[in-house]
């Protein structure tokens, strides 16, 4: 028998999870701007309108109303998937996401589930500038009552989206646009991944690197650059609400060194939160002061001449790892493509 | 088909439940916001009496009346106002978060206009599953000025949702007058009709007018023509306290004498007297309801508070 590996792009994996859920459960529907287009929502809803015309709803640019309508449908037993192509537009619906869906079960004393999924695209994309590239991870992570996950690979995107659809709570998927063209082998059959567990990408003894989303891709590349010099344990956080402290704790007890990687600005970042929690772990002895790599505290600019200095590169991450372990820094010129175009490789 | 006397009985329940709640509030037993519905009872009862039992309603910060008129449980409401474990939200919600799903009152939120979009989602579910039922969203004139309400009207018309939006126009957003918030040219009817919804205006101090206008609109709503029913009613008390606030001087049209003259219960009694009812019948009903409400309040006052551990429960379903 000869089986070709089944390679899907991140966006194709999201689409497959959606189609499978819609086929199984008539209460699942998709709502968002342009989701009915042939290549809807960057391909993540492509062709679904033809299959389920009543359950794929294109809408006016009325984020407040259509998000609220989805929340109301979820309160009354449906399982909507709301798509916001840019987080900046999702903020128009902040009330429905943060105050209605996230608080509904609590404010009514339980037994009032709101099974809605908010798929929100965030972050880096060339030439998009200050108002189209925010990530706002910290903002979503701080909203009690939401579950918040950040899939970093196609395999994870499919499994987390399915778990989110099946969950009885509002779940936010923050999808890094930068990862969209990345490919990976993805099983055809439906599967779920836990919404509250970090993933140890590779285990090691010298240093714990905590990353998430597109930061995981860059961290993997950095580790490749370094080679055998440092035995890195790379943790993909996966979920930022809740944060899987158990996995971080187990790792830090082993390594005693922490580096966090954020692909957004530093203040109120996930890295800050992880470091704060790590420092409260009384049985962890730190061998060095925890390091933190992030974008600077300025908005993301548009010009490549400026954005080049904005995001931490694989070389920056590699050097931060080496610095944590007292090793010499490396220098490497990156090409324009490496600096400004999203990765398209296949994760193995 | 409920009679007008039945409606009087329900309106009286709403009124007395709040009058006695006001007494509790003034005795410091209620440690939260309470927005009183006194004066607007004809709207909730008139609308509820035009609904079928499987229809749903959703409300706002001022929803004791909407809840009770839809058949919400009095004891669980009073317990909730007092922050007790037996409350409809086990003490986590309070006055601004009324819910009794068994009665079809499926929630309320004090973020005002938000409920209109959420109720549209309920109507979407009803349409999707072809249940033939409708959803009512109660919103005030102030809340109806939020952008999401206009957006939702467009969506409701676009998707032909069985949604009735009841705008209770009591003239004030807190204490801000209509003309402080809208130009003289502003027309609710114009906005609503031009977005593709049906519209009717009712005298919210008059049960019969509310009920007949709601009934007429609901025929269309059930067939997929969403509608707005604007009810002009008087809020007898202050925005969020059980006090008569005339001394603040913001009221123009609805001064105390006018409110009392136009009181929906007074008008209802006049109509019932014409039909041969009597003052004795009214006072019997009032006494019976007051006794019942006071018994339920006594129960709620004595009921236990939630245990502190429940602070941590129900964040997730």
Contacts between the chains, C-beta under 8 A, distances in Angstrom:
chain1	res1	chain2	res2	distance
A	29	B	128	7.8
A	54	B	128	7.3
A	57	B	159	7.7
A	59	B	155	6.9
A	60	B	151	7.4
A	60	B	154	6.3
A	60	B	155	7.2
A	60	B	158	7.5
A	62	B	148	7.8
A	62	B	151	3.6
A	62	B	152	7.8
A	62	B	154	6.6
A	62	B	155	6.4
A	64	B	117	6.7
A	64	B	147	6.2
A	64	B	148	3.8
A	64	B	151	5.6
A	65	B	117	4.8
A	65	B	120	7.2
A	65	B	148	5.2
A	65	B	151	3.4
A	65	B	152	4.3
A	65	B	154	7.4
A	65	B	155	5.1
A	66	B	117	7.8
A	66	B	151	7.8
A	66	B	155	6.3
A	67	B	117	7.5
A	68	B	114	6.1
A	68	B	116	7.7
A	68	B	117	2.6
A	68	B	118	5.3
A	68	B	120	7.2
A	68	B	121	6.7
A	68	B	148	6.2
A	68	B	152	7.0
A	69	B	117	5.3
A	69	B	118	7.5
A	69	B	120	4.6
A	69	B	121	4.3
A	69	B	124	5.9
A	69	B	152	7.0
A	69	B	155	6.1
A	70	B	121	6.2
A	71	B	117	7.5
A	71	B	118	5.8
A	71	B	121	6.0
A	72	B	117	6.4
A	72	B	118	3.6
A	72	B	119	6.0
A	72	B	120	6.0
A	72	B	121	2.1
A	72	B	122	5.0
A	72	B	123	8.0
A	72	B	124	7.1
A	72	B	125	7.8
A	73	B	121	3.8
A	73	B	122	7.2
A	73	B	124	4.9
A	73	B	125	5.0
A	73	B	128	7.8
A	74	B	121	7.1
A	75	B	106	6.8
A	75	B	107	6.7
A	75	B	118	6.6
A	75	B	121	6.7
A	75	B	122	7.0
A	76	B	56	7.7
A	76	B	106	6.9
A	76	B	121	6.7
A	76	B	122	4.7
A	76	B	125	4.2
A	76	B	126	7.9
A	77	B	125	6.1
A	78	B	121	7.8
A	78	B	124	7.6
A	78	B	125	5.3
A	78	B	128	6.9
A	80	B	121	8.0
A	95	B	111	5.7
A	95	B	114	5.5
A	95	B	148	7.7
A	96	B	114	6.7
A	96	B	117	6.8
A	96	B	118	7.6
A	99	B	109	7.9
A	99	B	111	5.8
A	99	B	114	7.6
A	100	B	109	6.4
A	100	B	111	7.1
A	100	B	114	5.9
A	100	B	118	6.4
A	104	B	107	7.2
A	105	B	314	5.8
A	105	B	315	7.4
A	105	B	316	6.7
A	105	B	317	4.6
A	106	B	92	5.9
A	106	B	314	5.0
A	106	B	315	5.4
A	107	B	89	6.3
A	107	B	92	5.7
A	107	B	93	4.7
A	107	B	97	4.9
A	108	B	88	7.5
A	108	B	89	4.7
A	108	B	92	7.3
A	108	B	93	5.9
A	108	B	97	6.3
A	108	B	99	5.0
A	108	B	107	6.6
A	109	B	87	7.3
A	109	B	88	7.3
A	109	B	89	3.9
A	109	B	90	3.5
A	109	B	91	7.2
A	109	B	92	4.8
A	109	B	93	6.7
A	109	B	314	6.0
A	110	B	90	7.1
A	110	B	313	6.6
A	110	B	314	3.8
A	110	B	317	7.2
A	111	B	317	7.4
A	112	B	99	7.3
A	112	B	101	7.9
A	112	B	107	7.4
A	112	B	317	7.0
A	113	B	317	3.5
A	114	B	317	7.2
A	115	B	317	8.0
A	144	B	315	6.2
A	145	B	315	5.8
A	145	B	316	7.3
A	147	B	316	7.5
A	168	B	316	7.9
A	168	B	317	4.4
A	169	B	316	4.9
A	169	B	317	5.5
